[in-house]
Amino acid sequence: MTARLADIAAQAGVSEATVSRVLNGKPGVAAGTRESVLAALDVLGYERPVRLRRRSAGLVGLITPELDNPIFPALAQVIGQALTRQGYTPVLATQTPGGSTEDELTEMLVDRGVSGIIFVSGLHADTTADMGRYDQLRAQGVPYVLINGFSDQVRAPFVSPDDRAAMQLAVTHLSALGHTRIGLAVGPKRFVPVLRKIEGFLLGMSERLGLDGAEAEELVQHSLYTLEGGQAAATALIARGCTAIVCASDMMALGAIRAARQQGLRVPQDVSVVGFDDSPLIAFTDPPLTTIRQPVQAMGQAAVRTLLEEIGGTPAPHSEFVFLPELVVRGSTASGPGRRGPT
């Protein structure tokens, strides 16, 4: 018991005596301090005494995909810091292949009495998924916000980067360098961000290079959001004569660079590559990656602000907050064929 009190006190940032007063239901403890102790109980996995079991105002769940892609831990860090500044304790729940599903993680968080949940790139982004699960969550009185992927079937606030504008930025950059065969490496077609990226890519190819939809669609290659997926997609696009490849993630872009080098091609001299996310450390790859920077800081803070408004009884409208991305030019893009000077 003494060890448990010490753990809870350290987690909550209070004295063991204060923890004891809270656990025993004694008066004289400020409401904020009491919530900190209850949140510490939950975070450390201790069962609350029966008389103290009620919804904690201190916990907020964050459900993310696997953390292999550096953009997800970066987003989780921003959200976690924003929640902590507002007096809440973030609880990170990560999906892994073969592990807990989004529904199982949601149930676990609801059982823990979280005040709200933020979903990052969840089933809401999958056009084939049943959106009824979010109606059920709403019926349970749990506020939530969804990041990346919009559905008009879900009555909740969404936060997204402008995927269409991102692809237009990339195509504009590459076409200005003289590339006319630009490929797009993206994930599975059932996801909303993928569909939007394709729309932006096709529009950019039409406006900048005069390609019709059918011609440009031949330059779209679906794969997985992994290094290996990017490598496979880039291999196919290079075989179609692409001298530049836009990738839907930085991980895919690193795979595209590997694919080019395996064929004896140089990046950027022979093949230009553009990533998406501007993940941590991506500026230090070889070559440093030109990429589309997701506005992670702004998106994470907006998601937290919106969720806390919902928790506070001021529901946000069923709408999508869209944030503009930024093109970051580094060393993986260069002039295309016909635009290079004498060597």
Long-range contacts (C-beta under 8 A, 24 or more apart in sequence): 4-46, 7-44, 8-37, 8-40, 8-41, 8-44, 8-46, 11-40, 11-43, 11-44, 12-36, 12-37, 12-39, 12-40, 22-52, 23-49, 23-52, 25-49, 25-51, 25-52, 32-87, 35-87, 39-89, 40-89, 42-89, 42-91, 42-112, 42-113, 43-89, 43-91, 53-113, 54-113, 55-113, 55-114, 55-115, 56-112, 56-113, 56-114, 56-115, 57-115, 57-311, 58-87, 58-88, 58-89, 58-115, 59-88, 59-89, 59-91, 59-109, 59-112, 59-113, 59-114, 59-115, 60-88, 60-89, 60-90, 60-91, 60-114, 60-115, 60-116, 60-117, 60-118, 60-307, 61-90, 61-91, 61-93, 61-105, 61-106, 61-109, 61-112, 61-114, 61-116, 61-117, 61-118, 62-90, 62-91, 62-92, 62-93, 62-117, 62-118, 62-120, 63-93, 63-94, 63-95, 63-102, 63-105, 63-106, 63-109, 63-117, 63-118, 63-119, 63-120, 63-122, 64-92, 64-93, 64-94, 64-95, 64-120, 64-121, 65-94, 65-95, 65-120, 65-121, 65-122, 66-94, 66-95, 66-96, 66-97, 67-94, 68-226, 68-251, 69-225, 69-249, 69-251, 69-277, 69-279, 70-250, 70-251, 70-277, 70-279, 70-280, 70-281, 70-282, 71-249, 71-250, 71-277, 71-279, 71-294, 71-296, 72-120, 72-121, 74-279, 74-280, 74-296, 75-120, 75-147, 75-296, 75-299, 75-300, 76-120, 78-296, 78-297, 78-299, 78-300, 78-301, 79-118, 79-300, 79-303, 79-304, 82-300, 82-301, 82-304, 82-305, 83-304, 86-304, 86-308, 88-115, 88-308, 102-133, 103-133, 106-133, 106-137, 110-137, 110-140, 110-142, 114-142, 115-143, 115-311, 116-142, 116-143, 116-144, 116-145, 116-307, 116-308, 116-310, 116-311, 117-142, 117-143, 117-144, 117-145, 118-144, 118-145, 118-146, 118-147, 118-303, 118-304, 118-307, 119-144, 119-145, 119-146, 119-147, 120-147, 120-148, 121-147, 121-148, 121-149, 121-193, 122-146, 122-149, 124-149, 124-150, 124-151, 124-154, 124-158, 125-149, 125-151, 125-191, 125-192, 125-193, 126-190, 126-191, 126-192, 127-151, 127-190, 127-191, 127-192, 127-195, 128-190, 143-307, 143-310, 143-311, 143-315, 144-307, 144-310, 145-303, 145-306, 145-307, 145-310, 145-316, 147-299, 147-303, 148-192, 148-193, 149-191, 149-192, 149-193, 150-192, 150-320, 151-192, 154-318, 155-318, 156-318, 157-306, 157-310, 157-316, 157-317, 157-318, 157-319, 157-320, 157-321, 158-319, 158-320, 158-321, 159-299, 159-302, 159-303, 159-306, 159-320, 159-321, 159-323, 160-193, 160-299, 160-320, 160-321, 160-322, 160-323, 161-294, 161-295, 161-299, 161-322, 161-323, 161-324, 161-325, 162-322, 162-323, 162-324, 162-325, 163-193, 163-196, 163-197, 163-200, 164-196, 164-197, 164-199, 164-200, 164-203, 165-200, 165-324, 165-325, 166-197, 166-200, 166-276, 166-292, 166-325, 167-197, 167-198, 167-199, 167-200, 167-201, 167-203, 167-204, 167-246, 168-200, 168-201, 168-203, 168-204, 168-207, 169-292, 169-325, 169-326, 169-327, 170-201, 170-204, 170-246, 170-274, 170-292, 170-327, 171-200, 171-201, 171-204, 171-205, 171-208, 171-209, 171-246, 172-204, 172-208, 173-274, 173-290, 173-327, 173-329, 173-333, 174-244, 174-246, 174-272, 174-274, 174-333, 174-336, 175-204, 175-208, 175-209, 177-244, 177-272, 177-333, 177-334, 177-335, 177-336, 177-339, 178-335, 178-336, 178-337, 178-338, 178-339, 179-243, 179-244, 179-272, 179-336, 179-337, 180-209, 180-243, 180-336, 181-219, 181-240, 181-241, 181-242, 181-243, 181-244, 182-209, 182-219, 182-242, 182-243, 182-244, 182-245, 182-246, 183-219, 183-220, 183-221, 183-233, 183-234, 183-237, 183-238, 183-240, 183-242, 183-244, 183-245, 183-246, 184-219, 184-220, 184-221, 184-237, 184-245, 184-246, 184-248, 185-221, 185-223, 185-229, 185-230, 185-233, 185-234, 185-237, 185-245, 185-246, 185-247, 185-248, 185-252, 185-256, 186-220, 186-221, 186-222, 186-223, 186-233, 186-247, 186-248, 187-222, 187-223, 187-224, 187-225, 187-229, 187-248, 187-249, 188-222, 188-224, 189-222, 193-248, 194-222, 194-248, 197-248, 197-276, 201-246, 223-252, 225-249, 225-251, 225-252, 226-251, 226-252, 226-255, 227-251, 227-252, 227-254, 227-255, 227-258, 228-255, 229-255, 230-254, 230-255, 230-256, 230-258, 230-259, 231-255, 231-256, 231-258, 231-259, 231-262, 232-259, 234-259, 234-260, 234-271, 234-273, 235-259, 235-262, 235-263, 238-263, 238-265, 238-271, 242-271, 243-270, 243-271, 243-272, 243-336, 243-337, 244-271, 244-272, 244-273, 244-274, 244-333, 244-336, 245-271, 245-272, 245-273, 245-274, 246-274, 246-276, 247-273, 247-274, 247-275, 247-276, 248-276, 249-275, 249-276, 249-277, 250-275, 250-276, 250-277, 250-278, 250-279, 250-282, 250-289, 250-291, 251-279, 252-276, 253-289, 253-291, 253-332, 254-285, 254-289, 257-285, 257-287, 257-332, 267-332, 268-331, 268-332, 268-333, 268-334, 269-334, 272-332, 272-333, 272-334, 272-336, 273-332, 273-333, 274-332, 274-333, 275-332, 278-326, 278-328, 283-328, 283-330, 285-332, 287-330, 287-331, 287-332, 288-330, 288-331, 288-332, 289-330, 289-331, 289-332, 290-327, 290-328, 290-329, 290-330, 290-331, 290-332, 290-333, 291-328, 291-330, 292-325, 292-326, 292-327, 292-328, 293-325, 293-326, 293-327, 293-328, 294-325, 295-323, 295-324, 295-325, 295-326, 298-323, 299-323
